[in-house]
Amino acid sequence: MVGEARSAVFPDHDWFKAWRTAVAKDRELAVIGQWSTLNFALRVGENVFMVRLREGKLEKVTSEPDMNDSWSFTLTGAPEDWENFLQETPPPFYHDLLAMNVRVPTFSIEGDRHEFVQHIRTIKRLFRIAQALGARIG
């Protein structure tokens, strides 16, 4: 419909753009993330997105990464897992990535867990910002 605002839904390009904007404005992440530079992947069902974080700033999100892209770890979940996680008040066990890894059978943290834990404070803040956006914006 003409004039109707388009809503961005996770994991659309516009959702990631809104996430990047929100991350850039977050003062807490600017402080705690200044030593966090890493690449990680989000797997949403069959879709893979590479997230490039540089000094606490969300530099780039690449959909359908290719052989030239690499990352340290992958956060894998069914679309329903991400939808539950991205609620402002998630249901039990969906409030935190580590809780999901332990209690949600379709969610996992794969790859370099040392890298994940090394940057856990920054990652947790990054995903709190994502939860504030929700699964739908607009």
SEMIMAR-110316 format. One record per atom (N, C-alpha, C, O): x, y, z. Coordinates in steps of 0.001 Angstrom, whole numbers, plus 500000, padded with zeros to 6 digits. Layout:
N
XYZ;...
END
This chain:
138
500840498831500000;500000500000500000;500892501240500000;501893501272500715;500549502260499213;501329503487499112;501256504250500426;500183504401501011;502403504728500881;502462505511502108;502555504674503374;502750505218504461;502419503354503248;502511502485504416;503975502278504776;504799501992503907;504301502424506064;505682502239506509;506043500759506425;505298499896506888;507175500491505840;507644499111505752;508283498745507081;509083499510507618;507943497603507602;508546497122508835;509692496193508491;509569495345507607;510791496349509178;511920495452508990;511760494284509957;511443494467511132;511982493102509445;511833491888510230;513172491169510255;513836491054509225;513567490692511410;514787489895511522;514626488637510685;513604487964510823;515556488286509843;516878488844509589;517013489628508283;517983489429507552;516081490498507978;516157491324506767;517326492305506827;517817492645507903;517756492745505660;518831493736505546;518513494983506368;519389495509507054;517264495462506307;516885496679507037;516973496479508545;517289497419509275;516700495273509018;516819494996510445;518280495130510864;518584495762511875;519185494533510084;520608494624510406;521098496071510330;521958496476511113;520563496840509404;520924498258509301;520487499008510566;521238499824511101;519282498726511033;518795499359512271;519642498933513468;519920499746514350;520054497667513505;520905497167514580;522238497895514569;522739498310515614;522806498046513388;524094498747513261;523979500192513752;524876500691514432;522893500852513414;522665502231513861;522530502299515379;523110503175516020;521766501374515950;521571501351517405;522886501061518128;523158501650519174;523695500167517586;524993499844518182;525897501074518151;526595501349519127;525892501808517056;526741502990516923;526401504067517952;527265504853518339;525154504101518389;524706505112519353;524865504672520809;524681505484521716;525201503415521045;525226502888522405;526524503258523123;527606502825522725;526411504045524162;527592504536524884;528278503431525680;529505503394525770;527485502532526254;528076501443527030;528929500548526138;530049500189526501;528408500195524989;529154499333524075;530405500047523559;531428499404523323;530333501343523384;531508502091522928;532664501949523923;533830501924523527;532337501857525205;533376501724526235;533843500275526359;535037499992526263;532899499360526571;533310497966526829;533773497248525569;534503496260525652;533359497732524411;533694497053523174;534958497524522500;535351496972521472;535601498525523049;536755499097522352;537900498110522150;538758498347521300;537940497017522898;538975495996522724;538444494754522022;539130493734521963;537237494832521495;536631493669520833;536615493841519324;535875494663518784;537435493062518662;537471493002517208;537385491528516828;538279490744517145;536309491162516152;536099489762515798;535043489638514726;534246490548514497;535056488501514082;534017488114513123;533316486898513693;533963485979514195;531990486890513618;531239485709513997;530060485565513054;529703486500512337;529463484393513063;528348484125512162;527080483877512958;527105483332514062;525975484292512366;524638483968512868;524012483042511847;523958483357510658;523545481908512311;522808480998511424;521362481032511891;521044480702513033;520501481441510976;519063481523511235;518405480525510293;518169480820509121;518115479344510819;517634478285509934;518715477944508929;519812477533509308;518413478112507653;519376477824506586;520201479045506181;521146478917505404;519860480212506692;520549481454506322;521730481723507244;521637481541508458;522852482163506653;524051482488507413;524402483951507167;524361484437506036;524747484640508254;525159486041508199;526475486169508954;526590485703510088;527464486797508331;528717487060509023;528669488472509587;528360489430508878;528977488585510859;528975489871511553;530420490259511818;531181489498512416;530789491448511367;532144491963511587;532066493081512626;531474494133512386;532676492827513783;532706493796514879;534127494331514989;535071493553515128;534289495639514928;535602496281515016;535574497300516131;534864498304516065;536376497020517178;536492497924518329;535111498322518861;534857499483519180;534237497329518946;532910497549519510;531899498164518563;530774498462518964;532282498355517326;531368498922516333;530976497838515336;531819497074514866;529710497784515028;529208496809514057;529561497328512671;528841498143512095;530678496843512146;531215497353510895;530428496875509679;530173497643508751;530041495587509696;529412495031508510;528694493738508855;529137492976509714;527588493503508181;526898492214508233;526798491722506796;526231492400505939;527343490556506536;527348489984505204;526389488804505159;526537487835505904;525403488902504274;524527487754504083;525179486842503049;525834487315502120;525003485573503210;525584484586502311;527091484777502145;527567484995501031;527849484695503251;529308484841503139;529892483770502229;529340482678502094;531025484105501606;531652483156500683;532969482643501248;533267482845502425;533741481991500422;534997481381500853;536028482401501336;536961482030502048;535885483655500972;536827484687501408;536517485212502801;537324485930503391;535344484854503330;534934485310504656;535246484229505691;535077483037505435;535700484667506856;535947483708507926;535477484307509244;535363485525509383;535208483438510202;534726483885511508;535177482896512568;535576481771512267;535107483339513808;535601482540514934;534572481550515457;534912480415515791;533326481972515528;532292481104516078;530969481406515393;530795482445514758;530042480465515540;528723480588514933;527660480402515997;527717479463516791;526693481299516006;525513481185516859;524412480642515964;523936481337515066;524005479393516209;523062478698515342;521734478507516051;521682478014517178;520667478900515383;519344478701515957;518280478636514881;518446479162513781;517188477982515222;516019477968514345;515422479374514314;515611480136515262;514710479733513254;514084481058513219;513237481348514476;513211482480514957;512556480331514996;511736480514516204;512602480829517423;512181481579518304;513810480259517482;514724480556518590;515081482039518595;515038482700519633;515433482549517413;515814483957517315;514615484866517588;514756485907518230;513444484474517103;512246485265517355;511961485345518860;511632486415519371;512085484226519565;511897484221521016;512961485054521714;512652485838522612;514214484884521302;515323485615521921;515184487120521737;515530487884522639;514689487555520596;514637488983520282;513406489693520852;513154490849520512;512656489037521690;511552489718522367;512102490602523481;513151490317524059;511377491677523771;511814492569524849;511892491807526170;512820492006526954;510917490938526411;510947490047527568;510843488616527034;509742488096526851;511988487985526787;511977486641526204;511400485601527166;511439485788528382;510868484511526624;510405483422527476;511583482767528212;512738482998527856;511297481956529229;512383481284529956;513340480567529011;512937479952528024;514622480670529351;515741480053528642;516105480768527347;517102480409526721;515341481758526927;515645482515525711;516188483913526036;516347484735525134;516465484180527279;516894485512527692;518377485767527455;518814486918527460;519158484707527249;520603484833527193;521174483764526253;520665482644526203;522210484105525524;522807483154524575;523337481902525270;523182480795524754;523959482067526434;524484480900527150;523355480014527665;523463478789527629;522282480620528139;521129479839528596;520531479060527426;520168477892527566;520433479715526281;519896479031525102;520788477856524706;520291476790524341;522096478051524777;523032476999524407;522838475754525264;522995474634524777;522501475942526523;522339474832527455;520931474244527415;520764473028527520;519903475109527263;518528474657527466;517659474555526213;516579473966526264;518108475114525095;517301475089523874;517973474128522886;519052474431522374;517358472988522614;518011471957521792;518364472395520378;519301471855519789;517647473353519822;517894473779518444;518858474962518353;519073475499517266;519441475375519481;520388476492519496;521760475974519924;521866475115520799;522811476512519291;524162476117519697;525168477230519427;524966478103518582;526253477159520178;527415478018519968;528514477080519483;528947476188520212;528957477287518258;529924476389517629;531181477159517264;531121478358516988;532303476486517260;533546477129516838;534444477438518018;534509476670518978;535131478556517944;536119478947518947;535416479532520176;535154480733520248;535121478663521132;534422479099522348;535301480010523197;534792480861523925;536606479838523108;537516480734523832;537318482170523349;537233483094524157;537247482349522053;537014483684521475;535658484233521924;535535485414522249;534649483372521939;533319483780522393;533379484271523837;532894485360524144;533969483474524719;534024483831526136;534925485048526356;534642485878527220;535987485157525598;536902486304525728;536165487623525498;536507488637526106;535167487616524631;534433488832524283;532987488797524794;532132489518524281;532713487967525797;531341487732526229;530627489007526668;529446489180526365;531307489890527364;530641491124527836;530183491969526654;529064492481526651;531034492115525665;530680492878524471;529554492181523700;528613492834523248;529650490870523552;528631490119522820;527281490223523520;526254490415522869;527283490098524839;526021490215525586;525396491591525380;524185491699525186;526212492639525422;525671493990525218;525162494150523786;524102494736523567;525896493645522833;525497493707521432;524119493076521234;523281493607520506;523899491948521886;522616491269521731;521517491845522624;520337491637522343;521866492548523671;520838493289524436;520275494417523558;519079494707523590;521147495033522790;520703496066521852;519789495438520802;518774496026520427;520144494252520331;519284493548519364;517922493241519978;516897493382519312;517903492824521237;516631492535521901;515783493795522040;514557493733521944;516428494932522264;515688496179522362;515017496539521019;513953497157520991;515657496140519917;515045496353518590;513862495415518378;512864495780517757;513994494199518907;512957493203518692;513118492523517338;514034492836516578;512247491622517057;512295490896515782;511685491716514653;511880491404513478;510953492758515006;510299493611514007;510496495064514425;510305495423515587;510876495881513469;510980497323513710;510194498057512636;509787497465511636;509991499314512846;509337500113511815;508062500738512260;507413501438511482;
END
